[in-house]
Amino acid sequence: MSAPRAATPGPGGGARKTELELELELGSSKQTSHRLLAYSDALLSIIATVMILPVAHTKIHPDQKLGESVQQLLLTKIAVYLMTFLIVTVAWEAHVRLFQVIELIDDVLALLNLACMMIITFLPYTAVIVAYGFYHPHLLNQQIQVSENQNFYKRHILKIILRGPILCFLAAIFSFFFIPLSYLLLGLVIVFPHLSRFITWCKSKIVGHRDEEEASYSLETFSFSLSEPLSKERVEAFSDGVYAIVATLLILDICEDNVPDPREVGEKFHGSLLEALSEYGPNYLAYFGSFVTIGLLWFVHHSLFLYVTKATRLMGLLNILSLAFIGGLPLAYQLTSEFAEKSHNEIEAIQVSCVITFFASIFQFAIWTTALLHERETLHPFARYGGKEHAFMFAKLALYPCVSLGAFFLTCLLSEFSTEIFHLMQIVIPFAFLALRIFVRISLTVIKSVMSLSRRKVVLLEEEEACLSPTETRS
């Protein structure tokens, strides 16, 4: 993202300036913000994803069943993880919107952004960034630069950006003497934008008109409408960061718990490292299976956004929910790696893994379904209804939800073969992706041939009726 792009033909036939040429033209004091935003997205994705570590490192003894106490402990930790993940993504969304307003940066804004990264709620640095941007209008969005009422935009943006930090600050204060209210305030950080949008909608339906000033100067990127455009590049960068961090977190348990001690290799395995490593074979198998699952889910995500031309707020929300379950895959790995120890919780571990994979993939499918509702604006023609990639994208996005759901029900029906079913699913899916295009083409050919046969039958029946109708009229 930060590399200079090659010059491309502009609308008038001339070459469009590269980022490097644009920065040289702007001067050393002003730069485009691509690399700063990529760095910010990477940091925020790490902050959001590492929250899963306390959940994944919950120690459950192989002989210990997932009783009510253990389930309650896990559910509490999972709830905390989901809340913190969503709060971080709310902060990320605020950061995205902030830099849709401020398009160029200078050294002061770069340093202020680094200060923002130190405190995830961005208080008080977001207000400083907004004030600095409006004090230097040449750094702002073109729409705001030409506006006659920049004060309205400034108030509007500050009001929206500072909601989350203020609620988090109040939650921190109330946590000293009334914790339930703190949780309520943290929940409001997540739902407040949607709640305020709903209240505004109800108010407009009851009153029948909006405030004239707000109607005249409403800002597209701060409307909190579900169809509001969201930076596709930022969504992809944040998602890539989450996938990369989750895939990397899996190796921590291998390095920490599943490497044989040199003394043990010498005494127990007579110096044979391969024999010592074979004892941890199921743990490594669980690692590779989980890594492949994350890699293939990223591949599906990449394929989906390859055909997305415009991301909306609703698509971003569904993407965040998918990433929240992607972040839970280290927990699935931790549970399935206990197969080596013949845990009593094999079936539960497999079912948890299937549920996590199902929801991570079904939200990806929901992103594509949402894009299809406004396909002319959001999708490339190839992926729209009737496009040559439409059926293939449908099959690619539906594969993981169908397989994970099927594996879940099979483990319920054939519990004694649960481990074999789970490993078979992990082995089959990569090959299924490779053969998917061929399968889709064969299926489409069969469907077309069946439809053409049915059409021929209809045509023959119509011809027979046409031949019979003159004889009937004569009689």
matplotlib code that plots the C-alpha trace (Angstrom):
import matplotlib.pyplot as plt

x = [0.0, 2.8, 4.8, 4.6, 2.1, 2.9, 1.5, -1.8, -3.6, -5.9, -9.4, -8.0, -5.4, -2.4, -0.6, -2.1, 0.5, 2.1, 1.9, 5.7, 5.2, 2.2, 4.2, 7.1, 4.6, 3.0, 6.4, 8.1, 5.7, 2.7, 2.3, -0.4, -1.6, -1.4, 1.5, 0.4, -3.0, -1.5, 0.6, -2.5, -4.5, -1.8, -1.6, -5.3, -5.7, -3.0, -4.7, -8.1, -6.8, -4.5, -7.5, -8.2, -5.0, -6.6, -9.4, -7.2, -4.8, -7.5, -6.1, -8.5, -7.1, -7.7, -9.6, -11.7, -15.1, -16.6, -18.8, -20.9, -18.0, -15.5, -18.2, -19.1, -15.4, -14.9, -18.2, -17.1, -13.8, -15.3, -17.8, -15.0, -13.0, -16.0, -16.8, -13.1, -12.8, -15.9, -14.8, -11.5, -13.3, -15.5, -12.3, -10.9, -14.1, -13.7, -10.1, -11.3, -13.9, -11.4, -9.0, -11.8, -12.1, -8.4, -6.9, -3.3, -1.0, 2.1, 4.7, 2.4, -0.5, 1.7, 3.0, -0.5, -1.6, 1.1, -0.1, -3.6, -2.2, -0.9, -4.5, -7.0, -10.0, -8.1, -8.9, -8.0, -5.9, -8.7, -10.1, -6.6, -6.3, -9.7, -8.9, -5.5, -7.0, -9.6, -6.9, -5.1, -7.9, -5.6, -5.3, -9.1, -11.4, -12.2, -15.9, -15.2, -12.6, -15.1, -17.9, -19.0, -19.9, -16.8, -17.9, -20.9, -18.7, -16.2, -18.9, -20.6, -17.4, -16.2, -19.6, -19.5, -15.8, -15.8, -18.8, -16.8, -13.9, -16.3, -18.4, -15.2, -13.9, -17.2, -17.1, -13.6, -14.9, -18.0, -15.9, -14.6, -18.0, -20.7, -19.3, -22.7, -23.1, -19.5, -20.5, -23.6, -21.6, -19.1, -22.0, -23.3, -19.9, -20.7, -24.4, -24.7, -24.1, -26.9, -29.1, -28.7, -29.4, -32.6, -33.7, -33.0, -35.0, -38.0, -37.8, -37.8, -40.9, -42.8, -41.7, -41.6, -38.6, -34.9, -33.0, -32.4, -28.8, -28.1, -30.0, -28.0, -24.6, -24.9, -21.6, -21.8, -19.0, -20.4, -24.1, -24.0, -26.3, -25.9, -25.4, -22.7, -19.5, -16.5, -12.9, -12.5, -8.7, -8.9, -11.3, -9.0, -5.9, -7.5, -8.9, -5.5, -3.9, -6.4, -5.9, -2.1, -2.1, -4.5, -2.4, 0.8, -0.8, -1.2, 2.5, 2.9, 1.5, 3.8, 6.9, 5.8, 4.3, 5.0, 8.8, 10.6, 13.2, 16.8, 17.2, 14.0, 15.1, 18.3, 16.9, 13.5, 14.0, 17.7, 18.7, 16.1, 14.6, 12.1, 10.8, 10.4, 8.5, 6.2, 4.8, 3.4, 2.1, -1.6, -0.6, 1.2, -1.7, -4.1, -1.8, -1.5, -5.3, -6.1, -3.5, -5.0, -8.5, -7.4, -5.5, -8.5, -10.9, -8.5, -8.5, -12.3, -12.2, -9.7, -11.8, -14.9, -13.3, -11.6, -15.1, -16.3, -16.0, -17.5, -17.8, -20.7, -21.1, -23.3, -20.7, -18.1, -20.2, -20.7, -16.9, -16.2, -18.5, -16.7, -13.3, -14.5, -15.0, -11.8, -10.1, -11.6, -9.8, -6.8, -9.3, -10.5, -6.9, -6.2, -9.2, -8.5, -4.8, -5.9, -6.8, -3.3, -4.2, -7.5, -9.5, -13.0, -14.1, -13.3, -16.9, -17.3, -14.0, -14.9, -18.4, -16.9, -14.4, -17.2, -19.4, -16.5, -15.7, -19.4, -20.1, -16.7, -17.7, -21.5, -20.8, -18.6, -21.5, -23.7, -21.3, -21.7, -25.5, -25.6, -23.5, -25.9, -28.8, -27.0, -24.9, -24.7, -22.9, -21.0, -20.0, -18.0, -20.2, -18.6, -20.0, -23.5, -26.5, -25.9, -22.1, -19.7, -18.2, -21.5, -22.1, -18.5, -18.5, -21.7, -20.1, -16.8, -18.6, -21.0, -18.4, -17.2, -20.6, -22.0, -19.1, -18.7, -22.4, -22.4, -19.5, -21.2, -24.4, -22.3, -20.4, -23.8, -25.0, -21.7, -20.0, -17.6, -16.1, -16.0, -12.2, -12.0, -14.9, -13.1, -9.8, -11.5, -13.2, -9.8, -8.2, -11.1, -11.7, -8.4, -9.0, -12.6, -11.5, -9.2, -12.0, -14.7, -14.5, -14.7, -17.6, -19.4, -18.9, -20.2, -23.2, -24.0, -23.7, -26.1, -28.6, -28.5, -29.0, -31.9, -33.5, -33.0, -34.6, -37.6, -37.8, -37.8, -40.7, -42.6, -42.0, -43.1, -46.3, -47.0, -46.5, -48.7, -51.4, -51.0, -51.4, -54.5, -56.2, -57.1, -58.7, -60.7, -62.0, -63.0, -65.0]
y = [0.0, 2.4, 1.6, 4.3, 3.4, 3.5, 6.3, 5.4, 7.2, 9.9, 10.8, 13.3, 10.9, 12.2, 10.3, 10.4, 11.4, 8.8, 9.1, 10.0, 12.8, 14.1, 14.2, 16.0, 18.5, 19.0, 19.6, 18.0, 19.3, 17.5, 13.9, 11.4, 9.3, 5.8, 4.5, 6.1, 4.5, 1.1, 1.3, 2.4, -0.5, -3.0, -1.7, -1.7, -5.2, -6.5, -4.8, -6.3, -9.8, -10.4, -10.1, -13.8, -15.0, -15.1, -17.2, -19.5, -20.1, -21.2, -24.5, -27.4, -30.8, -33.7, -35.6, -32.5, -32.3, -29.1, -28.7, -25.7, -24.0, -24.4, -23.3, -20.3, -19.3, -19.7, -17.9, -15.0, -14.7, -15.0, -12.3, -10.0, -10.8, -10.0, -6.7, -5.6, -6.6, -4.7, -1.6, -1.6, -1.9, 1.1, 3.0, 1.8, 2.9, 6.4, 6.5, 5.5, 8.3, 10.8, 10.2, 10.4, 14.0, 14.7, 13.5, 14.9, 14.8, 16.7, 15.9, 17.2, 15.1, 12.0, 12.5, 13.1, 9.9, 8.0, 9.5, 8.2, 4.7, 4.8, 5.3, 3.2, 5.4, 8.3, 10.8, 13.6, 13.4, 12.9, 16.3, 17.8, 16.2, 17.5, 21.0, 21.0, 19.8, 22.5, 25.1, 24.0, 23.6, 22.4, 19.1, 18.5, 16.6, 18.5, 18.6, 20.4, 22.7, 24.2, 24.4, 27.8, 26.3, 24.5, 25.1, 22.9, 20.0, 20.6, 20.4, 17.4, 15.4, 16.2, 15.2, 11.8, 11.0, 11.9, 9.8, 6.6, 8.1, 9.9, 6.7, 4.7, 7.4, 7.3, 3.5, 3.7, 6.1, 4.0, 0.8, 1.9, 1.7, 0.3, -2.2, -3.1, 0.5, 0.3, -2.7, -0.9, 2.2, -0.1, -1.7, 1.7, 2.4, -0.4, 0.1, 3.9, 4.8, 2.4, 3.5, 7.2, 6.5, 4.6, 7.5, 10.0, 7.9, 7.7, 11.4, 12.2, 9.9, 11.6, 15.2, 14.9, 17.1, 17.4, 20.4, 22.7, 23.3, 19.6, 18.8, 21.4, 20.4, 16.7, 14.9, 11.6, 9.8, 10.7, 9.9, 6.4, 5.1, 1.4, 2.4, 4.9, 4.3, 2.9, 2.9, -0.5, -0.2, 0.3, -2.6, -4.9, -3.7, -4.2, -7.6, -8.7, -7.7, -9.8, -12.8, -12.5, -12.1, -15.0, -17.3, -16.2, -16.6, -20.4, -21.0, -19.6, -22.8, -24.9, -23.0, -22.9, -26.3, -28.7, -28.6, -31.6, -30.8, -31.8, -33.9, -35.7, -36.4, -38.0, -40.1, -41.1, -41.2, -42.1, -38.9, -39.3, -35.9, -37.2, -39.8, -37.1, -34.8, -37.7, -37.7, -34.3, -35.2, -34.5, -31.1, -30.2, -31.7, -29.4, -26.4, -27.1, -27.7, -24.4, -22.6, -23.9, -23.0, -19.4, -19.3, -20.5, -18.1, -15.3, -16.6, -16.5, -12.9, -11.9, -13.4, -11.6, -8.1, -8.6, -8.1, -5.5, -2.0, -0.1, -1.1, 0.1, 0.5, -2.6, -4.6, -3.3, -4.3, -7.9, -8.0, -7.1, -9.8, -12.3, -11.2, -11.5, -15.2, -15.5, -14.2, -17.2, -19.8, -20.0, -21.2, -23.8, -24.9, -25.0, -27.3, -29.6, -30.0, -32.0, -34.9, -36.2, -36.6, -38.4, -35.7, -36.3, -33.1, -34.2, -33.9, -30.5, -29.2, -30.3, -28.7, -25.4, -25.4, -26.1, -23.3, -20.8, -21.7, -21.6, -18.1, -16.7, -18.0, -17.3, -13.6, -13.6, -15.0, -12.2, -9.6, -10.9, -11.1, -7.5, -6.4, -8.1, -6.0, -2.9, -4.8, -1.9, 0.3, -2.3, -5.2, -5.8, -6.9, -10.3, -11.1, -9.7, -11.8, -13.4, -12.5, -15.2, -15.4, -15.2, -19.0, -19.6, -16.9, -18.4, -21.9, -20.5, -18.5, -21.3, -24.1, -23.5, -22.8, -26.0, -28.2, -26.9, -27.2, -30.7, -31.7, -30.4, -32.5, -35.6, -35.4, -35.2, -38.3, -40.3, -39.2, -42.2, -41.0, -37.3, -36.9, -38.7, -36.6, -33.4, -34.3, -35.5, -32.1, -30.3, -32.5, -32.4, -28.6, -27.5, -30.1, -29.0, -25.4, -26.7, -28.7, -26.1, -24.3, -27.6, -28.7, -25.4, -25.6, -29.2, -28.3, -25.3, -27.4, -30.0, -27.3, -25.7, -29.0, -29.9, -26.5, -26.8, -30.2, -28.8, -25.9, -28.3, -30.3, -27.1, -26.1, -29.6, -29.4, -26.0, -27.3, -30.3, -27.9, -25.7, -28.7, -30.0, -26.6, -26.3, -29.8, -28.9, -25.7, -27.6, -30.2]
z = [0.0, 0.8, -2.4, -5.1, -7.8, -11.5, -13.5, -15.1, -18.0, -16.7, -18.0, -20.5, -21.9, -19.9, -17.3, -13.8, -11.2, -9.0, -5.2, -5.1, -7.7, -5.8, -2.6, -4.3, -5.7, -2.3, -0.7, 2.2, 4.7, 3.3, 2.3, 1.3, 4.3, 2.8, 4.7, 8.0, 7.6, 6.8, 10.0, 12.0, 10.6, 11.4, 15.0, 15.6, 14.1, 16.5, 19.5, 18.6, 17.9, 20.9, 23.2, 22.3, 24.2, 27.7, 26.2, 24.2, 27.1, 29.5, 30.8, 30.8, 32.0, 29.6, 32.4, 33.2, 31.6, 30.3, 33.3, 34.3, 36.1, 33.2, 30.7, 32.7, 32.9, 29.1, 28.3, 30.6, 28.9, 25.4, 26.2, 27.4, 24.2, 21.9, 23.7, 23.6, 20.0, 19.0, 21.0, 19.2, 15.8, 16.8, 17.4, 14.1, 12.3, 13.9, 12.7, 9.1, 9.1, 10.6, 7.7, 5.1, 6.3, 6.5, 3.2, 3.5, 6.5, 7.7, 10.4, 13.2, 12.2, 11.9, 15.4, 16.7, 15.1, 16.9, 20.1, 19.2, 18.9, 22.5, 23.8, 21.9, 22.8, 21.1, 23.9, 23.7, 20.5, 18.1, 19.0, 18.5, 15.1, 14.0, 15.3, 13.6, 10.3, 10.3, 11.2, 8.0, 5.5, 2.7, 4.5, 4.5, 2.2, -1.0, -0.1, 3.2, 1.7, -0.8, 1.9, 3.2, 6.6, 7.9, 11.5, 11.0, 9.8, 12.6, 15.3, 13.6, 13.3, 16.9, 18.3, 16.6, 17.1, 20.8, 21.8, 22.2, 24.2, 26.5, 27.2, 27.8, 30.2, 32.1, 32.2, 33.7, 36.5, 37.3, 37.4, 40.9, 42.5, 40.2, 37.6, 35.9, 34.8, 33.3, 31.2, 30.1, 29.0, 27.2, 25.4, 24.4, 22.7, 20.3, 19.7, 20.1, 16.5, 15.4, 18.2, 17.4, 13.7, 14.7, 17.0, 14.2, 11.7, 14.2, 14.8, 11.1, 10.7, 13.6, 13.0, 9.2, 8.5, 9.5, 10.8, 7.9, 8.6, 9.0, 5.8, 3.9, 5.2, 5.9, 5.5, 3.6, 5.5, 9.0, 8.4, 10.1, 7.4, 6.6, 3.0, 3.9, 1.9, 3.8, 2.6, 0.9, 1.2, 5.0, 5.4, 3.4, 5.4, 8.8, 7.8, 6.4, 9.7, 11.8, 9.6, 9.8, 13.5, 14.2, 12.0, 13.8, 17.3, 16.6, 16.7, 20.2, 21.8, 19.6, 20.7, 24.3, 25.1, 22.3, 21.9, 23.6, 26.3, 25.2, 28.4, 27.6, 24.0, 25.3, 28.1, 26.8, 23.1, 23.0, 21.2, 18.4, 17.8, 15.2, 17.6, 20.3, 17.9, 16.7, 20.3, 19.6, 16.1, 16.9, 18.2, 15.0, 12.9, 14.8, 14.1, 10.4, 10.2, 11.9, 9.8, 6.6, 7.8, 8.5, 5.1, 3.2, 4.9, 4.0, 0.4, 0.3, 1.8, -0.8, -3.6, -2.3, -2.1, -5.4, -7.0, -4.4, -6.0, -3.1, 0.6, 2.7, 6.5, 6.6, 4.8, 7.2, 10.2, 8.8, 8.1, 11.7, 13.0, 10.7, 12.0, 15.6, 15.0, 13.0, 16.2, 18.0, 15.9, 18.4, 21.0, 18.5, 18.0, 21.7, 22.2, 19.2, 20.1, 23.2, 20.9, 21.6, 25.3, 24.6, 26.2, 27.4, 25.6, 22.0, 20.7, 22.4, 21.1, 17.5, 17.8, 19.1, 16.2, 13.7, 15.2, 15.1, 11.5, 10.5, 11.8, 10.5, 7.0, 7.1, 7.8, 4.7, 2.7, 4.3, 3.0, -0.6, -0.2, 1.1, -1.9, -4.3, -3.0, -4.5, -7.0, -9.5, -6.9, -5.0, -7.3, -10.4, -13.4, -13.4, -9.8, -10.4, -11.2, -14.6, -14.5, -15.4, -11.9, -10.0, -9.6, -8.8, -6.0, -4.6, -4.4, -3.0, -0.2, 0.6, 0.9, 4.4, 6.0, 4.4, 5.4, 8.9, 9.5, 8.1, 10.3, 13.3, 12.8, 11.8, 15.1, 16.9, 15.1, 14.9, 18.1, 18.1, 14.8, 15.7, 15.4, 12.1, 10.7, 11.8, 10.3, 7.1, 6.8, 7.2, 4.5, 2.0, 2.0, 0.3, -2.5, -2.7, -3.4, -6.2, -7.8, -7.2, -10.5, -12.4, -10.3, -10.9, -14.6, -14.7, -12.6, -14.8, -17.9, -16.4, -15.3, -18.8, -20.5, -18.3, -18.9, -22.6, -22.6, -20.7, -23.1, -26.0, -24.4, -24.0, -27.6, -28.8, -26.8, -28.2, -31.7, -31.1, -29.8, -32.8, -35.1, -33.3, -33.1, -37.0, -37.0, -33.9, -35.6, -38.8, -36.8]

ax = plt.figure().add_subplot(projection="3d")
ax.plot(x, y, z, "-o")
ax.set_aspect("equal")
plt.show()
